[in-house]
Amino acid sequence: MNSAEFIGRVFAELVGGDLHLYAIENPQGFGHFGNRPRLQMVAEYCAKHWPGDLVEIGVLHGTTTKLFAQIAREHDRRVIAVDPFDVKSPRYGDDYYQYFLDNIEPWKDIVDVVKLSSMSAEAIEYVKERPLCFAYVDGLHTYDACYSDILAVGHCNGIIAVDDIHIKYNYADAIRRAFWDGAVTLSKIPLDNSLSREGYLIPGGV
Ligand SMILES: C[S@@+](CC[C@H](N)C(=O)[O-])C[C@H]1O[C@@H](n2cnc3c(N)ncnc32)[C@H](O)[C@@H]1O
C-alpha cells in the first residue's frame, strides 16, 4: 500500500467506521476533534515508513502532542513542539504553556519545546535542520503563517498534515489556499477531502 492508498483508507474511516458514527452523533464536534484518530494513524504510518522526528506547529494544551509523543517513544524518535504560547484567549487559559508542560510530563525527555513563533528565523532554522518523518501544521491561522509553516517542514520525508482546511470558520479559505500553494511549491501530492478538516501533503512517487 502506498501513501496515497493509505490516506484514502484514513479518509474512508470517515464514511465507514466509528468516526462516521461519531460524526452522526456529534455533528458539531466532528470537525473539531475527529481529526485526532486520523492524525494518530498517519503519524504512526510515517514513523514506520520514514526516518526522522515528528513536528507539531501550534500545540496549545498538548492534547495531540501526547499522541505523537507516544508514537515517538515506540519508534525511538523525538517530537518537536513549536508554539510561542502567547495568545490571549479565554479558551486557551492564562498560562497554557504550563498546562502544556504538565500534559506532556511523561514524555518530556523526548519532546523538544521551541517556545517561539514558527515564523521566526530561529524556529525555522531549528525545524529545517531536523530530519522529519511527519509534520502537523496547526499554528497561526493566516495564509502567510500557514504557508511559511508548510515550507518550514517541506523537507519532511513523510506526510505533512495541515489542519483546518475545511472548517466552518472564515479563515479556512486562507488555510486551504496555503495548503494547495504549498503542494505546488514543494511538489507534494495534496489529498483534500471536504469531510475531513485536515488535509495531507504526501511525497510524490512513494
Ligand atoms: C488550534 S491551536 C493548536 C491545537 C493543537 N495542535 C491540538 O491539536 O490540540 C493553535 C495554536 O497555535 C499557536 N500559535 C499562534 N501563533 C503561532 C505562531 N506564530 N507560531 C506557532 N504557533 C502559534 C497558539 O498558541 C495555539 O496554541
The ligand as an SDF file (V2000), in Angstrom:
LIG
                    3D

 27 29  0  0  0  0  0  0  0  0999 V2000
   -5.6070   25.4250   17.2310 C   0  0  0  0  0  0  0  0  0  0  0  0
   -4.3500   25.6150   18.4250 S   0  0  0  0  0  0  0  0  0  0  0  0
   -3.3940   24.1450   18.2150 C   0  0  0  0  0  0  0  0  0  0  0  0
   -4.1200   22.8930   18.6560 C   0  0  0  0  0  0  0  0  0  0  0  0
   -3.2280   21.6750   18.7470 C   0  0  0  0  0  0  0  0  0  0  0  0
   -2.4880   21.4290   17.5350 N   0  0  0  0  0  0  0  0  0  0  0  0
   -4.0630   20.4510   19.0490 C   0  0  0  0  0  0  0  0  0  0  0  0
   -4.1600   19.5530   18.1840 O   0  0  0  0  0  0  0  0  0  0  0  0
   -4.6260   20.3880   20.1440 O   0  0  0  0  0  0  0  0  0  0  0  0
   -3.3360   26.8410   17.7040 C   0  0  0  0  0  0  0  0  0  0  0  0
   -2.0310   27.0790   18.4200 C   0  0  0  0  0  0  0  0  0  0  0  0
   -1.2390   27.8870   17.5560 O   0  0  0  0  0  0  0  0  0  0  0  0
   -0.4120   28.6610   18.3690 C   0  0  0  0  0  0  0  0  0  0  0  0
    0.1600   29.7700   17.6190 N   0  0  0  0  0  0  0  0  0  0  0  0
   -0.2990   31.0300   17.4770 C   0  0  0  0  0  0  0  0  0  0  0  0
    0.5680   31.7710   16.7900 N   0  0  0  0  0  0  0  0  0  0  0  0
    1.6130   30.9530   16.4760 C   0  0  0  0  0  0  0  0  0  0  0  0
    2.8350   31.1390   15.7930 C   0  0  0  0  0  0  0  0  0  0  0  0
    3.1740   32.3190   15.2530 N   0  0  0  0  0  0  0  0  0  0  0  0
    3.6770   30.0760   15.6940 N   0  0  0  0  0  0  0  0  0  0  0  0
    3.3480   28.8660   16.2110 C   0  0  0  0  0  0  0  0  0  0  0  0
    2.1990   28.6390   16.8570 N   0  0  0  0  0  0  0  0  0  0  0  0
    1.3350   29.6680   17.0090 C   0  0  0  0  0  0  0  0  0  0  0  0
   -1.3000   29.0890   19.5160 C   0  0  0  0  0  0  0  0  0  0  0  0
   -0.5180   29.4920   20.6450 O   0  0  0  0  0  0  0  0  0  0  0  0
   -2.0990   27.8150   19.7450 C   0  0  0  0  0  0  0  0  0  0  0  0
   -1.5170   27.0390   20.7500 O   0  0  0  0  0  0  0  0  0  0  0  0
  1  2  1  0
  2  3  1  0
  2 10  1  0
  3  4  1  0
  4  5  1  0
  5  6  1  0
  5  7  1  0
  7  8  2  0
  7  9  1  0
 10 11  1  0
 11 12  1  0
 11 26  1  0
 12 13  1  0
 13 14  1  0
 13 24  1  0
 14 15  1  0
 14 23  1  0
 15 16  2  0
 16 17  1  0
 17 18  1  0
 17 23  2  0
 18 19  1  0
 18 20  2  0
 20 21  1  0
 21 22  2  0
 22 23  1  0
 24 25  1  0
 24 26  1  0
 26 27  1  0
M  CHG  2   2   1   9  -1
M  END
$$$$
